[in-house]
Amino acid sequence: MDKTDNPIWGAVIVAAGAGSRFGGDIPKQFTLLAGEPVVDFSVGILKPFVDFLVVVTPPQDWSKWWKPSTSLKTVPGGERRQDSVMNGLKYMMTQGVTHVLIHDGARPNVDPASIKRVMEASIENAAVIPVIPVRDTLKRVSGNIVLETLNREELKLSQTPQAFHLKKLIEVLITAEDVTDEAAAFEAAGLSVFTVKGSRTNIKLTDREDAELLSFFKEKQVRVIGTGLDFHPFAPERPLYFCGCKLSETNGLMGHSDGDVVLHAVADAILSASRLGDIGTLFPPVGSKWKDADSSKLLSICVSKISEAGWKISRLDVTIIGERPKISPVRELLMNRLSEITEIPVDNIWIKGTTTNTIGDLAKGKGVGCSVLAELESIPRRLL
């Protein structure tokens, strides 16, 4: 298995089809959804996750339907799906990519959590696909006559993006006959395909009814902003926690919980944006219930709370105020952990440090402050 501890990721968005079942004069991947071409949603969602991205387009002229940014790489498709995918993979090979996501350009509502699951599972597995359970009773039918009822417990619906080790995917595609997805090429070669949880909102645009469903997700989206601000004095006998990471066994921060000033400010910012209270109200700093509590768990509760109210975090901007610790050496560690807790891409998070320029107790090293700006976007509730 082509395994590496430092994978270089690429994404191939397959947008080369004619979309005949959708109807109309424009291929479905270029039709407008909430005022934007369908394929642009996939580009925007996948780009933060990968090092390289390419869109496979129809072999004929498509410029009258779609105007991508000049920095976006495109390659022409081929006669079959695997021919189109191979054209995208050839570009990835020139960039030194080791792992690749293959995504249908007609799936504009893939969620970041599904992307993270397939990528994480792909480190240990050469082929990974997201799937969802079949809820309805399945019948095998000939004409208008039911022949049998199938066991739905053994059946799943496959989605994209699918994740692969690049070299192995090229090997199986070279010898594959016509396949409807790349995982089928692995199956035909007698190789295992690993599955992870997909998402029911990851709808593929196939016909006009799908367009109506997807419009609920894209056209009803609302964005709101909230701020959070927190300060904690140092407590030398306590461990130091920032973003759920233990940075040292001593020189920590005073607080009823573990004193994680960053996570407290993040929690207040998202609660402020969603108008759902504040961290002091939800987790009162009295009594034993939240005494020495893990602030990552407190923030996870807040994330669940805003999700239940129809919101998700889209961006976080964090400013840590104080003389210590220095943020640059631990920035990546903190951002990755905050990404895990909040379930948003690490590229949608930024953490920086600043001082008060000799003003006040923070400049004297007596404590740390944190300011957070959070952007939330609404989750359409009509289909929840």
Buried (B, 14 or more C-beta within 10 A) or exposed (E): EBEEEEBBBBBBBBBBBEBEEBEEEBBBBBBEBBEEBBBBBBBEBBBBBBBBBBBBBBBEEBEEBBEBEEEEEBBEBBEBBBBBBBBBBEBBEEEEBBBBBBBBBBBBBBBBBBBBBBBEBBBEBBBBBBBBEBEEEEEEEEEEEEEEEEEEEEEBBBBBBBBBBBBBBBBBBEEBEEBEBBBBBBBEBEBEBBBBEBBEBBBBBEEEEBBEBBEBBBEBEEEBEBBBBBBBEBBEEBBBBBBBBEBEEEBBBEBBBBBBBBBBBBBBBBBBBBEBEBBEEBBEEEEEEBEEBBBBBBBBEBBEBBBEBBBBBBBBBBBBBBBEBEBEEBBEBBBEBBBBBBBBBBEBBBBEBEEBEEEEEBBEEEBBBBBBBBBBBBBBEEEE
